[in-house]
Amino acid sequence: MSARNTILAVLLGASSAFFALPLAGGVSSASAASVAGLPDFTDLVERTGAAVVNIRTTERVKNGQGIPGSDDEEMQEFFRRFFGVPMPPRQQPAPRNRKPGPQQDEEVQRGVGSGFIISPDGFVLTNAHVVDGADDVYVTLTDKREFKAKIIGVDKRTDVAVVKIEGSNLPRLTIGDPGKLRVGEWVIAIGSPFGLENTVTAGIISAKARDTGDYLPLIQTDVAVNPGNSGGPLINMRGEVVGINSQIYSRSGGYMGISFAVPIDEAVRVADQLRATGKVTRGRIGVQIGEVTKDVAESLGMPRANGALVQRVEPGGPAEKGGLEAGDIILKLNGINIEKSSDLPRLVGAIKPGTRATLTVWRKGAPRDFTLTIIELEPEKTAKKEPKKAKPEQPANALGLVVSDLTEAQKKELKVDGGVIVDAAEGSAARAGLRPGDVILQLNNTDVQDAKQFNVAVSKLDTKKAAVVLVRRGEASQFVPIRPNGQ
């Protein structure tokens, strides 16, 4: 065997005799073709890298208060969204002869994220969770110029934010078309993982339109992203930004091979509204919906399982005024097919409030059309935490949940008749995505009345089967399967 072939076998980590066999002519034509087919990202990075920025956020706190927002709930959100690593303020010894006086605000670093410039005059796209709640935002370019940025608008529902820096003739990224993405094509991410600016990672599109239960179908990739990459661009091989890196799937807080990006076309629509008015206006029709299973579709005589099942109609809402009823299955909105239930809130949300819309509904074995007027979706609400009397800590139930009763004020605010609020989520519940502040309305299609009833029902679950809970978060409700802990 030649020295060259021996080296090749070692590099391949060959433990079998197959890789140690001599290769005719040095390297086979198949191997050469494989090497020749590998992508070269160097020119791509040179063309696009200058438009990617580092975003540093700070908060002003009273001396001695430390960093706000360091409790367990916010740490869970920190890991889920892979925001930057917060840096504790340096503790300075107090001067011995210093006289007591008014406390001074101290600027402490809140986190590090990423973003990218979309216009020569300094508009920057990033994630909402990168800048939301920050007192000051600083944007650093690759040439080390630093600007204090102004937050133009934040939209938590899509995790998109726009900030503005004062500049001219700035480098910018070209907006691409996520609709043309193909599963398996190469993409790169540029950002500041762990504060390491202008870090480039590469991978492929793993899936498109991944349903997360939110207002956007996300792009799934295997591009390595970590804390600090959040808000940076996902770029195709043509140098076009196709997404904003927003989330990861992780059990440890670090990268595990699955990351998600907000499609850039959706992000731009949100950004346009933020730039125009500082907020995003969405429509709603006042229904609670669920998936249409194959069994339900067959029993109702539907040709196939599609659409959104109306589980509840809001009293006095547009749907009720338009004639919709619980049990209807919404098949189309203005002629656009509803393939799964999550399609409906996205399509309705994109319609301007006050617009007349036509719904095609399956009722009693046949499709029927109904007309209604879209109204504005209210700002996102979560159950407000109210002060509680000290009581012994409760252990998590078999689903990994600690819950408590909703107060009458919370029920009124969220417009629900029953349910329980999640105080803590661990184990299976945490892995399923539940978090404190979520409201559980149903367990296995049975309404939840209070914490006692819910915990009794959980204790009677078949530990070999997944339970399904209906979870309310903000204005959206979604069925979430949870396997009992240890399964």
C-alpha positions as CSV (number, residue, x, y, z in Angstrom):
1,M,0.0,0.0,0.0
2,S,1.3,3.4,-0.8
3,A,1.9,6.0,1.9
4,R,-0.9,8.1,0.5
5,N,-3.4,5.3,0.8
6,T,-2.3,4.5,4.3
7,I,-2.9,8.1,5.4
8,L,-6.3,8.1,3.8
9,A,-7.2,5.0,5.8
10,V,-6.1,6.6,9.0
11,L,-8.0,9.8,8.4
12,L,-11.2,7.8,7.7
13,G,-10.8,6.1,11.1
14,A,-11.0,2.8,9.2
15,S,-11.2,-0.2,11.5
16,S,-12.4,-2.5,8.8
17,A,-10.2,-4.0,6.1
18,F,-12.4,-2.3,3.4
19,F,-11.0,1.2,3.9
20,A,-7.4,-0.2,4.1
21,L,-7.6,-1.7,0.6
22,P,-5.4,0.0,-2.1
23,L,-7.3,2.4,-4.3
24,A,-6.7,2.1,-8.0
25,G,-4.9,5.2,-9.3
26,G,-4.5,6.7,-5.8
27,V,-8.0,8.0,-5.2
28,S,-11.2,6.6,-6.8
29,S,-13.2,8.7,-9.2
30,A,-16.2,8.5,-6.8
31,S,-14.2,9.9,-3.9
32,A,-12.8,12.7,-6.1
33,A,-16.3,13.6,-7.2
34,S,-17.4,13.6,-3.6
35,V,-14.6,16.0,-2.6
36,A,-15.2,18.2,-5.6
37,G,-18.9,18.4,-4.7
38,L,-18.4,19.9,-1.2
39,P,-19.5,23.5,-0.9
40,D,-17.0,26.3,-0.5
41,F,-18.5,29.0,1.8
42,T,-15.5,31.5,1.7
43,D,-16.8,33.8,-1.0
44,L,-20.3,33.7,0.5
45,V,-19.0,34.7,3.9
46,E,-17.0,37.6,2.4
47,R,-20.0,38.9,0.6
48,T,-22.4,38.7,3.5
49,G,-20.4,38.9,6.7
50,A,-20.1,42.7,6.9
51,A,-23.9,43.1,7.2
52,V,-24.1,40.8,10.3
53,V,-23.9,42.7,13.6
54,N,-23.3,41.9,17.3
55,I,-26.0,43.2,19.6
56,R,-25.2,43.9,23.2
57,T,-28.0,44.9,25.7
58,T,-27.8,46.4,29.1
59,E,-30.0,47.2,32.0
60,R,-29.8,49.9,34.6
61,V,-30.1,48.7,38.2
62,K,-29.5,50.2,41.6
63,N,-26.1,49.5,43.1
64,G,-26.2,46.2,45.0
65,Q,-29.3,44.9,43.4
66,G,-27.5,42.5,41.0
67,I,-29.0,41.4,37.7
68,P,-32.7,41.3,37.5
69,G,-34.4,38.4,35.8
70,S,-32.3,35.6,37.1
71,D,-35.0,33.3,38.5
72,D,-35.6,29.8,37.3
73,E,-38.4,30.7,35.0
74,E,-36.4,33.2,33.1
75,M,-33.4,30.8,32.9
76,Q,-35.7,28.3,31.2
77,E,-36.6,30.9,28.6
78,F,-32.9,31.8,28.4
79,F,-32.0,28.2,27.4
80,R,-35.0,27.7,25.1
81,R,-34.3,30.9,23.2
82,F,-30.5,30.7,23.6
83,F,-30.2,34.4,24.4
84,G,-26.7,35.6,25.3
85,V,-24.9,34.7,28.5
86,P,-25.7,37.3,31.1
87,M,-22.6,38.7,32.8
88,P,-22.8,39.5,36.5
89,P,-21.8,43.0,37.6
90,R,-18.4,43.4,39.1
91,Q,-18.7,43.8,42.9
92,Q,-16.6,46.8,43.9
93,P,-15.7,47.3,47.6
94,A,-17.4,50.3,49.1
95,P,-15.0,53.1,50.1
96,R,-14.5,53.1,53.9
97,N,-15.1,56.8,54.3
98,R,-17.9,57.1,51.9
99,K,-21.0,58.9,53.3
100,P,-24.4,57.4,52.7
101,G,-26.2,59.0,49.8
102,P,-28.8,58.3,47.1
103,Q,-28.2,55.1,45.2
104,Q,-26.9,55.6,41.6
105,D,-28.0,53.5,38.7
106,E,-25.4,51.1,37.4
107,E,-25.4,49.8,33.8
108,V,-24.9,46.0,33.7
109,Q,-24.7,43.8,30.7
110,R,-27.9,41.9,30.1
111,G,-26.9,39.6,27.2
112,V,-25.3,39.2,23.8
113,G,-27.2,38.4,20.6
114,S,-26.9,38.9,16.8
115,G,-28.7,40.8,14.1
116,F,-28.3,41.9,10.5
117,I,-28.7,45.1,8.5
118,I,-31.5,45.3,6.0
119,S,-31.2,48.8,4.7
120,P,-28.3,51.2,4.0
121,D,-29.6,53.7,6.5
122,G,-29.3,51.4,9.5
123,F,-32.5,49.3,10.1
124,V,-31.5,46.0,11.8
125,L,-33.5,42.8,12.2
126,T,-33.1,40.6,15.2
127,N,-35.2,38.6,17.6
128,A,-37.6,40.1,20.0
129,H,-36.2,38.2,23.0
130,V,-32.8,39.7,22.3
131,V,-33.8,43.3,22.9
132,D,-37.1,43.1,24.7
133,G,-36.8,44.6,28.2
134,A,-33.4,46.1,27.6
135,D,-32.7,49.7,28.7
136,D,-30.0,50.2,26.2
137,V,-29.0,48.4,23.0
138,Y,-25.5,48.6,21.4
139,V,-24.8,47.4,17.8
140,T,-21.2,46.6,16.8
141,L,-20.3,46.2,13.1
142,T,-17.5,43.9,11.8
143,D,-15.2,47.0,11.4
144,K,-15.6,47.5,15.2
145,R,-17.8,50.6,14.9
146,E,-20.3,50.6,17.8
147,F,-23.7,52.4,17.7
148,K,-26.3,53.0,20.3
149,A,-29.5,51.7,18.8
150,K,-33.1,52.7,19.1
151,I,-35.7,49.9,19.4
152,I,-38.3,50.6,16.7
153,G,-40.6,47.8,17.6
154,V,-40.9,44.3,19.1
155,D,-43.3,41.5,18.3
156,K,-43.2,38.7,20.8
157,R,-45.6,36.4,18.9
158,T,-43.2,36.0,16.0
159,D,-40.0,36.8,18.0
160,V,-39.1,39.6,15.6
161,A,-37.7,43.0,16.5
162,V,-36.4,46.0,14.5
163,V,-33.7,48.4,15.9
164,K,-32.2,51.4,14.2
165,I,-28.7,52.8,14.1
166,E,-27.7,56.1,12.6
167,G,-25.5,55.5,9.5
168,S,-25.4,55.7,5.8
169,N,-24.2,53.4,3.0
170,L,-24.1,50.6,5.4
171,P,-23.7,47.0,4.2
172,R,-26.9,45.1,4.0
173,L,-28.2,41.6,3.3
174,T,-30.4,40.7,0.3
175,I,-33.8,39.3,1.2
176,G,-34.5,35.8,-0.2
177,D,-37.6,33.7,-0.8
178,P,-38.0,30.9,1.9
179,G,-40.7,29.4,-0.4
180,K,-38.0,28.3,-2.8
181,L,-36.0,26.5,-0.1
182,R,-35.5,22.7,-0.6
183,V,-35.0,20.2,2.1
184,G,-31.3,19.2,2.0
185,E,-29.9,22.4,0.6
186,W,-26.9,24.0,2.2
187,V,-27.3,27.1,4.4
188,I,-25.0,29.0,6.8
189,A,-25.5,31.0,10.0
190,I,-23.4,33.9,11.1
191,G,-23.6,35.3,14.6
192,S,-22.0,35.7,18.0
193,P,-22.3,32.5,19.9
194,F,-21.1,33.0,23.5
195,G,-20.1,36.5,22.4
196,L,-17.6,35.2,19.8
197,E,-18.4,37.7,17.0
198,N,-18.7,36.8,13.3
199,T,-18.8,33.0,13.9
200,V,-19.8,31.1,10.8
201,T,-21.5,27.6,10.9
202,A,-23.0,25.6,8.1
203,G,-25.6,22.9,7.7
204,I,-28.6,21.9,5.7
205,I,-32.4,22.6,5.7
206,S,-33.8,19.7,7.7
207,A,-37.5,20.6,7.3
208,K,-39.7,23.4,6.1
209,A,-42.9,24.8,7.8
210,R,-42.2,23.1,11.1
211,D,-45.3,23.6,13.2
212,T,-44.4,25.0,16.6
213,G,-48.0,26.0,17.6
214,D,-47.1,29.7,17.3
215,Y,-48.0,32.2,14.5
216,L,-45.1,31.1,12.3
217,P,-44.1,27.8,10.6
218,L,-40.4,27.7,11.3
219,I,-37.5,26.5,9.2
220,Q,-35.7,23.6,10.8
221,T,-31.9,23.2,10.1
222,D,-28.9,21.3,11.6
223,V,-26.8,24.4,11.5
224,A,-24.9,24.7,14.8
225,V,-26.3,27.6,16.8
226,N,-25.7,28.4,20.4
227,P,-26.4,31.2,23.0
228,G,-25.6,34.5,21.2
229,N,-26.5,33.3,17.7
230,S,-30.1,34.4,18.4
231,G,-31.2,37.0,15.9
232,G,-28.6,36.3,13.3
233,P,-29.3,35.5,9.7
234,L,-29.8,32.1,8.0
235,I,-28.2,32.5,4.5
236,N,-28.6,30.4,1.4
237,M,-25.8,29.7,-1.1
238,R,-26.9,32.7,-3.2
239,G,-26.1,35.0,-0.4
240,E,-29.7,35.7,0.5
241,V,-31.1,35.8,4.0
242,V,-33.9,33.3,4.3
243,G,-34.5,33.3,8.0
244,I,-33.7,34.6,11.5
245,N,-32.1,32.1,13.8
246,S,-34.5,32.0,16.7
247,Q,-34.8,28.8,18.7
248,I,-33.1,25.5,19.4
249,Y,-34.3,22.2,20.6
250,S,-32.2,21.3,23.7
251,R,-32.3,19.3,26.9
252,S,-29.0,20.8,28.1
253,G,-29.2,24.5,27.0
254,G,-26.6,23.9,24.3
255,Y,-26.8,22.9,20.6
256,M,-28.1,19.3,20.0
257,G,-28.4,19.3,16.2
258,I,-31.8,20.9,15.8
259,S,-32.3,24.6,15.3
260,F,-35.2,26.8,14.0
261,A,-35.3,30.0,12.1
262,V,-38.2,32.5,11.5
263,P,-38.9,32.6,7.7
264,I,-37.6,35.9,6.4
265,D,-40.8,36.7,4.3
266,E,-42.9,36.5,7.5
267,A,-40.3,38.5,9.4
268,V,-40.2,41.3,6.8
269,R,-44.0,41.6,6.9
270,V,-43.8,42.0,10.7
271,A,-40.9,44.4,10.3
272,D,-42.8,46.6,7.9
273,Q,-45.6,47.1,10.4
274,L,-43.1,47.7,13.2
275,R,-41.3,50.4,11.1
276,A,-44.6,52.0,10.2
277,T,-46.5,52.0,13.5
278,G,-44.2,50.4,16.1
279,K,-46.6,47.5,16.6
280,V,-48.2,44.6,14.7
281,T,-51.9,44.4,14.1
282,R,-53.5,41.0,13.6
283,G,-57.0,39.7,13.0
284,R,-59.0,37.1,14.8
285,I,-62.5,35.5,14.5
286,G,-63.1,34.2,18.0
287,V,-62.9,30.5,17.9
288,Q,-61.0,27.8,19.8
289,I,-59.9,25.1,17.4
290,G,-58.3,21.6,17.3
291,E,-56.9,19.1,14.8
292,V,-59.2,17.0,12.6
293,T,-58.1,13.3,13.0
294,K,-58.6,10.7,10.4
295,D,-61.3,8.9,12.5
296,V,-63.3,12.2,12.9
297,A,-63.0,12.9,9.2
298,E,-64.2,9.5,8.2
299,S,-67.1,9.6,10.7
300,L,-68.3,12.9,9.3
301,G,-68.0,11.8,5.7
302,M,-65.2,14.1,4.8
303,P,-63.0,13.1,1.8
304,R,-59.8,13.5,3.9
305,A,-58.6,14.7,7.3
306,N,-58.0,18.4,6.9
307,G,-59.2,21.7,8.3
308,A,-59.6,23.1,11.8
309,L,-62.2,21.7,14.2
310,V,-64.2,24.4,16.0
311,Q,-64.2,23.4,19.7
312,R,-65.6,26.6,21.1
313,V,-67.2,29.8,19.7
314,E,-66.6,33.0,21.6
315,P,-69.9,34.5,22.7
316,G,-70.5,37.7,20.8
317,G,-67.4,37.2,18.6
318,P,-67.2,37.4,14.8
319,A,-67.6,33.6,14.3
320,E,-70.8,33.5,16.4
321,K,-72.2,36.5,14.6
322,G,-71.3,34.9,11.3
323,G,-73.2,31.7,12.1
324,L,-70.4,29.3,13.1
325,E,-71.0,26.6,15.7
326,A,-68.9,24.2,17.8
327,G,-68.4,21.1,15.8
328,D,-68.0,22.9,12.5
329,I,-64.8,22.2,10.5
330,I,-63.3,25.1,8.8
331,L,-61.9,24.0,5.4
332,K,-61.0,27.3,3.7
333,L,-60.5,31.0,4.4
334,N,-61.1,33.2,1.4
335,G,-60.6,30.2,-0.9
336,I,-57.2,29.2,0.7
337,N,-57.2,25.6,2.0
338,I,-56.7,24.9,5.7
339,E,-54.6,21.8,5.8
340,K,-54.1,21.7,9.6
341,S,-55.6,23.7,12.4
342,S,-52.4,25.8,12.9
343,D,-52.9,27.3,9.4
344,L,-56.0,29.1,10.5
345,P,-54.7,31.6,13.1
346,R,-51.8,32.4,10.7
347,L,-54.1,33.2,7.8
348,V,-56.6,35.1,10.0
349,G,-53.8,37.0,11.7
350,A,-52.5,38.2,8.4
351,I,-55.9,39.9,7.5
352,K,-56.5,43.5,8.4
353,P,-59.1,44.0,11.1
354,G,-62.4,45.2,9.7
355,T,-62.1,43.1,6.5
356,R,-64.9,40.8,5.4
357,A,-63.9,37.2,5.0
358,T,-65.5,34.0,3.7
359,L,-65.1,30.7,5.5
360,T,-65.9,27.4,3.9
361,V,-67.1,25.0,6.7
362,W,-68.0,21.3,6.7
363,R,-71.3,20.9,8.5
364,K,-73.6,17.9,8.5
365,G,-72.0,16.1,5.6
366,A,-71.5,19.1,3.2
367,P,-69.5,22.2,2.8
368,R,-71.1,25.6,3.5
369,D,-69.9,29.2,3.2
370,F,-70.2,31.8,5.9
371,T,-69.2,35.5,5.8
372,L,-67.9,37.3,8.9
373,T,-65.9,40.4,9.8
374,I,-62.3,40.1,11.1
375,I,-61.6,41.9,14.4
376,E,-58.3,42.9,15.9
377,L,-56.4,40.4,18.0
378,E,-55.9,41.8,21.5
379,P,-52.4,42.2,22.9
380,E,-50.9,38.9,24.2
381,K,-52.0,38.1,27.7
382,T,-50.6,35.6,30.2
383,A,-51.9,34.9,33.6
384,K,-50.5,37.5,36.0
385,K,-48.8,36.1,39.0
386,E,-50.5,37.2,42.2
387,P,-48.9,37.3,45.6
388,K,-49.6,34.1,47.5
389,K,-49.4,33.2,51.1
390,A,-46.4,31.0,52.0
391,K,-47.2,27.3,51.8
392,P,-45.3,24.1,51.6
393,E,-43.8,23.3,48.2
394,Q,-45.8,20.8,46.2
395,P,-44.2,17.9,44.5
396,A,-44.7,17.6,40.7
397,N,-47.3,15.2,39.6
398,A,-46.8,12.3,37.2
399,L,-46.7,14.6,34.2
400,G,-44.0,16.7,35.8
401,L,-46.3,19.6,36.6
402,V,-47.0,21.7,39.7
403,V,-50.3,23.6,39.2
404,S,-52.5,25.9,41.2
405,D,-56.0,27.3,40.8
406,L,-56.7,30.3,38.6
407,T,-58.2,33.3,40.5
408,E,-61.4,34.8,39.4
409,A,-59.5,37.8,38.2
410,Q,-57.3,35.6,36.1
411,K,-60.2,33.7,34.6
412,K,-61.9,37.0,33.7
413,E,-58.7,38.4,32.2
414,L,-58.1,35.3,30.1
415,K,-61.8,34.8,29.3
416,V,-61.9,31.2,30.5
417,D,-64.3,29.3,32.8
418,G,-61.8,26.9,34.4
419,G,-58.3,25.6,34.2
420,V,-55.1,25.6,36.2
421,I,-52.0,27.7,35.9
422,V,-48.6,26.0,35.7
423,D,-46.3,27.0,38.6
424,A,-43.5,24.7,37.6
425,A,-42.7,22.2,34.8
426,E,-40.1,19.6,34.9
427,G,-39.3,16.2,33.4
428,S,-41.7,15.2,30.6
429,A,-43.7,18.4,30.8
430,A,-40.6,20.6,30.4
431,R,-39.4,18.5,27.5
432,A,-42.9,18.9,25.9
433,G,-42.4,22.7,26.0
434,L,-44.6,23.7,28.9
435,R,-43.5,26.5,31.2
436,P,-44.7,28.5,34.2
437,G,-47.6,30.8,33.3
438,D,-49.2,28.4,30.8
439,V,-52.8,27.6,31.5
440,I,-54.1,24.0,31.2
441,L,-57.7,23.8,30.1
442,Q,-58.2,20.1,29.3
443,L,-56.7,16.7,30.1
444,N,-57.5,14.0,27.6
445,N,-60.5,16.0,26.2
446,T,-61.9,16.5,29.8
447,D,-62.3,20.1,31.0
448,V,-60.0,21.0,33.9
449,Q,-61.9,22.7,36.8
450,D,-59.2,23.2,39.5
451,A,-55.8,21.9,40.7
452,K,-57.3,19.2,42.9
453,Q,-59.4,17.7,40.1
454,F,-56.5,17.9,37.7
455,N,-54.0,16.2,40.0
456,V,-56.5,13.4,40.8
457,A,-57.1,12.8,37.1
458,V,-53.3,12.7,36.5
459,S,-52.8,10.2,39.2
460,K,-55.3,7.8,37.4
461,L,-53.5,8.1,34.0
462,D,-52.2,5.0,32.2
463,T,-48.5,5.4,32.6
464,K,-47.9,3.5,29.4
465,K,-49.8,6.0,27.3
466,A,-49.2,9.7,26.5
467,A,-51.7,12.1,27.9
468,V,-52.9,15.1,25.9
469,V,-53.4,18.5,27.6
470,L,-54.9,21.6,26.0
471,V,-52.6,24.4,26.8
472,R,-53.4,28.1,26.6
473,R,-50.5,30.5,26.1
474,G,-51.3,34.1,25.2
475,E,-54.2,34.0,22.8
476,A,-53.3,30.6,21.3
477,S,-54.4,27.2,22.5
478,Q,-52.7,23.9,21.5
479,F,-53.0,20.2,22.3
480,V,-49.7,19.0,23.7
481,P,-48.9,15.2,24.3
482,I,-47.0,14.4,27.5
483,R,-45.7,11.1,28.5
484,P,-45.7,10.5,32.3
485,N,-42.3,10.9,33.9
486,G,-40.0,7.9,33.5
487,Q,-41.7,6.7,30.3
